[in-house]
Amino acid sequence: KTLPAETISRNNFSVWSVLKKCIGMELSKIAMPVVFNEPLSFLQRISEYMEHTHLIHKACSLSDSIDRMQVVAAFAVSAVASQWERTGKPFNPLLGETYELIREDEGYRLISEQVSHHPPISAFHAQSLKQEFEFYGSIYPKLKFWGKSVEAEPKGTMTLELLKHKEAYTWTNPMCCVHNIILGKLWIEQYGTVEIVNHSTGDKCILNFKPCGMFGKDLHKVEGYIQDKSKKKRQVIYGKWTECMYSIDLKFYDTYKKSEKKTGSDPKKLKQERTCEGEEEDECPDVQETVTVIPGSALLWRITPRPAHSAQMYNFTSFAATLNELEPGMERLLAPTDCRLRPDIRAMENGDIDLASAEKERLEEKQRAARRDRSKDEEEWSTRWFHLGINPFTGAEDWLYAGF
């Protein structure tokens, strides 16, 4: 329910002293001070996609493919919702690191593995305990520093199979940008187009994660539509990735928009292309208003409220706070490569920044030494739970689960 120590303060630390050498560079190759981190590995952060598993269960229970697509779209949005205000960087997983999560209450189990170190690639596979679904993917997070902001591009495809319906959906996650790295209040925005494809029916959902825009007009907004295989638009989906998502029939939506135009409350929007690079204005818009619900809309998803003391524990959700917990007897069952056994993450969670820093350095040096030994012996690293193959739905190269 809570972490053993409060968030470590970054107030006495000069971020600029580290980052000034990194402008325009990819940050995955640079060793970052532990003070930038949050006490979770990136493999644990990936498992947060499963926070709203109830949406997958709901999609499994629906008989209409457009209804299923709506709920899958809500799940795709919910998967990035935990990033709101999470400005600490997860620890880079060590090569061969794993994370295993079995949630009988939620009806799934998950395994993830760091399958590559350069480039850093994390693969995960979640499956229903009742053989209802499989959800998997591999992520190569590319981080770049642009002077005032860090841009994260989560390269990699998500695949969700609803086994009863013999359906497979694929999509990629939006871009993420953390603003005001050097000065001011840190804030996060997600932007870009996410296209969810149902490979069985040909239905698609196009979601636009809107850039913040002038005066924060579109901060956190997501809008999109579902089209069937004949490209006919069927439903409109809208909301905020930090809050909730709604669905509405296209004709109700059009009627509402027409009435808005008559009252003059919807001025012509300028089309904006978004990039973190070279931005001038980085102030976090002070936008408090919630989603305006259009009459006739159906709620698809609402975010789970965070615990009252979330700000004192790295802005974790209730789900995230459980991820590093070592319950009695668990150590006997866990693989020695599991994130929960990492001493640097554990030290940071306990508020001991000096020990966390020393352990992080020791583990990184140990990893470098192991790599040198392998190259000396011309030995290739072999993964344990995943193998490089072809995603059967996209035809692209992907890391696939090898099975127990």
C-alpha positions in Angstrom: 0.0 0.0 0.0 3.0 2.3 0.6 6.7 2.6 0.0 9.1 2.2 3.0 10.6 5.7 2.4 9.4 9.0 0.9 10.5 10.2 -2.6 14.1 11.2 -2.7 14.5 15.0 -3.2 16.3 16.3 -6.3 16.5 19.8 -5.0 20.2 19.8 -4.2 21.2 18.2 -7.5 22.2 20.0 -10.7 20.5 18.2 -13.5 22.2 20.6 -16.0 25.6 19.5 -15.0 24.8 16.0 -16.3 22.6 16.8 -19.2 24.5 19.7 -20.9 26.7 17.1 -22.7 23.7 15.2 -24.0 21.7 17.6 -26.2 20.4 15.8 -29.2 21.9 12.5 -28.1 20.1 9.2 -27.3 20.2 8.8 -23.5 20.2 5.0 -23.4 24.0 5.0 -23.9 24.6 7.4 -21.1 24.9 6.4 -17.4 22.5 8.6 -15.5 22.8 9.4 -11.8 20.4 7.4 -9.6 18.7 10.6 -8.4 16.9 10.8 -11.8 15.3 7.4 -11.2 12.1 6.0 -9.5 12.5 2.7 -7.6 11.2 0.4 -10.3 12.9 -1.3 -13.3 11.6 -0.6 -16.8 10.3 -4.2 -16.9 8.1 -3.4 -13.9 6.9 -0.2 -15.6 5.9 -2.2 -18.6 3.8 -4.5 -16.4 1.7 -1.4 -15.6 0.0 -1.9 -19.0 -1.9 -4.5 -17.1 -3.4 -2.2 -14.5 -6.7 -2.0 -16.4 -6.9 -5.7 -17.3 -10.7 -5.6 -16.6 -11.0 -3.9 -20.0 -9.6 -6.9 -21.8 -12.0 -9.2 -19.9 -14.8 -6.9 -20.9 -13.7 -7.0 -24.6 -13.7 -10.8 -24.4 -17.3 -10.8 -23.2 -18.7 -8.7 -26.0 -20.3 -10.2 -29.1 -20.0 -7.2 -31.5 -16.6 -6.5 -33.1 -17.1 -2.7 -33.1 -18.0 -2.8 -29.4 -14.9 -4.9 -28.8 -12.7 -2.4 -30.7 -14.0 0.5 -28.5 -13.0 -1.3 -25.3 -9.6 -2.4 -26.8 -9.0 1.3 -27.7 -9.8 2.3 -24.1 -7.3 -0.3 -23.0 -4.6 1.1 -25.3 -5.2 4.5 -23.8 -5.3 3.2 -20.2 -1.9 1.6 -20.8 -0.2 5.0 -20.8 -2.3 6.6 -18.1 0.0 5.6 -15.3 2.7 7.8 -16.8 0.8 11.0 -15.8 3.1 13.0 -13.4 5.6 10.1 -13.3 8.7 12.1 -13.9 11.3 9.7 -12.4 13.1 7.4 -14.9 12.7 3.7 -14.4 16.0 1.8 -13.9 17.5 0.4 -17.1 17.1 -3.4 -16.9 20.3 -5.4 -16.9 20.7 -7.9 -19.8 18.9 -11.1 -18.8 16.8 -9.4 -16.1 13.3 -10.7 -15.7 10.1 -9.8 -14.0 7.3 -12.2 -13.3 3.8 -11.2 -12.1 0.9 -13.6 -11.4 -2.4 -12.0 -10.4 -5.0 -14.6 -9.8 -7.4 -11.9 -8.6 -7.1 -10.3 -12.1 -6.9 -13.6 -14.0 -3.5 -13.3 -15.7 0.2 -14.0 -15.5 3.0 -12.0 -17.0 6.7 -12.6 -17.8 9.2 -10.0 -19.1 12.8 -10.2 -20.0 15.6 -7.8 -21.1 16.5 -9.4 -24.3 19.1 -6.9 -25.6 21.3 -4.3 -23.9 22.5 -2.3 -27.0 19.9 -1.4 -28.2 17.9 -1.8 -25.0 14.9 -4.0 -25.8 12.4 -5.3 -23.2 10.0 -8.1 -24.2 6.8 -9.1 -22.3 4.1 -11.6 -22.6 0.9 -11.7 -20.5 -1.7 -14.5 -20.7 -5.1 -15.1 -19.2 -5.2 -17.9 -16.6 -8.4 -19.1 -18.4 -7.0 -19.0 -21.9 -9.1 -16.0 -22.9 -6.4 -13.6 -24.1 -2.7 -13.1 -24.8 -1.1 -9.7 -24.7 2.5 -9.2 -25.7 5.1 -6.9 -27.3 8.7 -5.8 -27.2 9.7 -2.2 -26.5 12.9 -0.3 -27.5 12.6 3.1 -25.7 14.5 5.8 -27.5 15.1 8.8 -25.2 16.4 12.1 -26.5 17.3 15.3 -24.6 16.4 18.6 -26.4 17.7 21.2 -24.0 14.6 21.7 -21.8 12.7 18.4 -22.4 13.3 14.7 -22.8 11.4 13.0 -25.6 10.7 9.2 -25.3 9.7 7.2 -28.4 8.5 3.8 -27.3 9.4 1.9 -30.5 7.7 -1.5 -30.6 4.3 -3.1 -31.3 1.6 -4.2 -28.9 -0.4 -7.3 -29.9 -3.6 -8.3 -28.1 -5.2 -11.7 -29.1 -8.8 -12.3 -28.0 -8.7 -16.1 -28.3 -12.4 -16.9 -28.1 -13.1 -14.4 -30.9 -10.0 -15.5 -32.9 -9.1 -11.8 -33.1 -5.8 -10.1 -33.0 -5.3 -6.3 -32.5 -1.9 -4.5 -32.9 -0.9 -0.9 -32.2 2.1 1.2 -31.2 2.2 3.6 -28.2 2.3 7.4 -28.6 5.3 9.7 -28.1 5.9 11.0 -24.6 7.7 14.2 -23.6 8.8 15.3 -20.2 9.1 19.1 -20.1 11.1 21.5 -17.9 14.0 19.1 -17.1 16.3 21.9 -16.1 14.0 24.5 -14.5 10.4 24.8 -13.4 7.7 22.2 -12.7 8.1 18.9 -14.6 5.1 17.9 -16.7 4.3 15.2 -19.2 2.5 15.1 -22.5 1.7 12.3 -24.9 1.2 13.0 -28.6 1.0 11.3 -31.9 -1.4 9.0 -33.9 -2.1 5.5 -32.6 -3.7 3.2 -35.1 -5.3 0.0 -33.7 -5.9 -2.7 -36.3 -8.2 -5.7 -35.9 -6.4 -8.1 -38.3 -9.4 -10.5 -38.3 -12.2 -8.1 -39.3 -10.3 -5.2 -41.0 -11.8 -2.7 -38.5 -9.5 0.1 -37.4 -9.4 2.7 -34.7 -7.4 5.9 -35.3 -6.6 7.7 -32.1 -5.0 11.2 -32.1 -3.2 12.0 -28.8 -3.2 15.8 -29.2 -0.2 18.0 -28.5 -0.8 20.6 -25.8 -1.4 23.6 -28.1 -1.6 27.2 -27.2 -2.7 28.0 -23.6 -3.0 24.2 -22.9 -6.2 24.0 -24.9 -5.7 20.4 -25.9 -3.6 19.1 -23.0 -4.0 15.4 -22.5 -6.9 15.2 -25.0 -7.4 12.0 -27.1 -9.8 11.9 -30.0 -10.4 9.4 -32.7 -12.8 7.2 -34.6 -13.5 3.5 -35.5 -13.9 2.6 -39.1 -15.0 -0.8 -40.5 -13.2 -2.7 -43.3 -15.1 -0.7 -46.0 -13.6 2.5 -44.3 -17.0 3.7 -43.1 -16.7 5.6 -39.8 -18.8 4.0 -37.1 -18.0 5.5 -33.7 -16.2 8.5 -32.3 -14.0 8.0 -29.3 -12.8 11.0 -27.1 -11.5 11.9 -23.7 -8.2 12.4 -21.9 -5.5 9.8 -21.3 -5.2 11.1 -17.7 -8.9 10.8 -16.9 -11.5 8.9 -19.0 -12.6 7.8 -22.5 -16.0 8.0 -24.0 -17.6 6.6 -27.2 -20.5 8.1 -29.2 -22.4 7.1 -32.4 -21.1 9.2 -35.3 -24.5 10.8 -36.1 -24.9 12.1 -32.5 -21.3 13.4 -32.6 -22.0 15.2 -36.0 -25.2 16.7 -34.6 -23.4 18.0 -31.5 -20.5 19.5 -33.6 -23.0 21.3 -36.0 -24.8 22.8 -33.0 -21.4 23.9 -31.6 -20.5 25.7 -34.8 -23.9 27.5 -34.8 -23.2 28.9 -31.3 -19.6 29.7 -32.4 -18.0 27.9 -29.5 -15.6 25.8 -31.7 -13.2 28.1 -33.6 -11.3 26.6 -36.5 -8.3 24.7 -35.1 -4.9 25.2 -36.6 -3.3 21.9 -37.5 -0.2 21.5 -35.4 2.7 19.2 -35.9 4.4 18.4 -32.6 8.0 17.8 -31.7 10.0 18.4 -28.6 12.9 20.0 -30.5 13.5 23.7 -30.2 10.4 24.6 -28.4 10.2 28.1 -27.0 7.4 28.0 -24.5 7.5 25.2 -21.9 5.1 26.4 -19.2 2.7 23.7 -18.0 -0.8 24.9 -18.8 -2.9 25.3 -15.7 -5.9 23.4 -17.1 -8.3 22.1 -14.5 -11.4 21.5 -16.7 -12.5 17.9 -17.2 -13.8 16.2 -20.3 -17.0 17.7 -21.7 -19.4 14.8 -22.2 -21.4 14.9 -25.4 -25.1 13.8 -24.9 -25.5 10.2 -25.9 -22.0 9.1 -25.0 -21.0 5.9 -23.2 -18.2 5.7 -20.7 -15.5 3.2 -21.8 -12.9 3.7 -19.0 -12.2 5.9 -16.1 -8.8 6.1 -14.4 -8.4 4.5 -10.9 -7.8 7.3 -8.4 -4.2 7.4 -7.0 -3.5 6.9 -3.3 -3.7 10.0 -1.2 0.1 9.9 -0.5 1.1 9.2 -4.2 3.1 12.5 -4.4 5.3 11.2 -1.5 6.0 7.9 -3.4 7.1 9.1 -6.9 3.5 9.6 -8.0 3.0 5.9 -8.1 -0.5 4.4 -8.7 -1.8 1.9 -6.2 -0.9 -0.8 -8.7 2.7 0.5 -9.2 3.3 0.6 -5.4 2.8 -3.2 -5.3 5.2 -4.1 -8.0 8.5 -4.3 -6.0 6.9 -6.0 -3.0 8.7 -9.1 -1.8 6.0 -11.1 0.0 7.1 -13.8 2.5 8.2 -17.0 0.8 8.4 -15.3 -2.6 12.2 -15.4 -2.8 12.2 -19.2 -2.9 10.0 -19.0 -6.0 11.5 -16.1 -8.0 14.2 -16.5 -10.6 17.5 -15.0 -9.4 17.2 -12.5 -12.3 13.9 -11.0 -11.0 13.8 -7.1 -10.6 12.6 -7.5 -7.0 16.0 -8.8 -6.1 18.0 -5.8 -7.5 19.9 -4.2 -4.6 20.1 -0.8 -6.2 16.3 -0.5 -6.7 15.7 -1.8 -3.2 18.1 0.7 -1.7 16.4 3.6 -3.5 13.0 2.4 -2.3 14.3 2.4 1.2 15.6 6.0 0.8 19.3 5.2 0.8 20.5 7.2 -2.2 24.3 6.6 -1.6 23.9 2.8 -1.4 21.5 2.8 -4.5 24.1 4.8 -6.4 27.0 2.5 -5.4 25.0 -0.6 -6.2 23.8 0.7 -9.6 27.5 1.5 -10.5 28.6 -2.0 -9.4 25.9 -3.8 -11.4 26.6 -1.7 -14.5 30.3 -2.4 -14.3 29.6 -6.1 -13.7 27.4 -6.1 -16.9 30.2 -4.4 -18.9 32.8 -6.9 -17.7 30.5 -9.9 -18.6 30.1 -8.3 -22.1 33.9 -8.0 -22.5 34.3 -11.7 -21.5 31.7 -12.8 -24.0 33.3 -10.8 -26.9 36.7 -12.3 -25.9 35.3 -15.8 -26.2 33.2 -14.8 -29.2 30.1 -15.9 -27.3 26.6 -14.7 -28.2 24.2 -13.9 -25.4 21.2 -16.3 -25.4 17.8 -15.2 -24.2 15.8 -17.4 -21.8 12.0 -16.7 -22.3 11.8 -15.0 -25.7 13.2 -15.6 -29.2 13.5 -13.4 -32.2 10.8 -14.3 -34.8 8.1 -12.8 -37.0 4.9 -11.3 -35.6 2.2 -13.4 -37.3 -0.1 -10.4 -37.7 2.2 -7.5 -38.8 4.9 -9.6 -40.6 7.6 -7.6 -38.8 10.4 -8.9 -36.7 9.4 -9.2 -33.1 10.5 -10.9 -29.8 8.1 -13.8 -29.2 7.5 -15.8 -26.0 9.1 -19.2 -26.1 6.8 -20.8 -23.5 7.5 -22.4 -20.1 
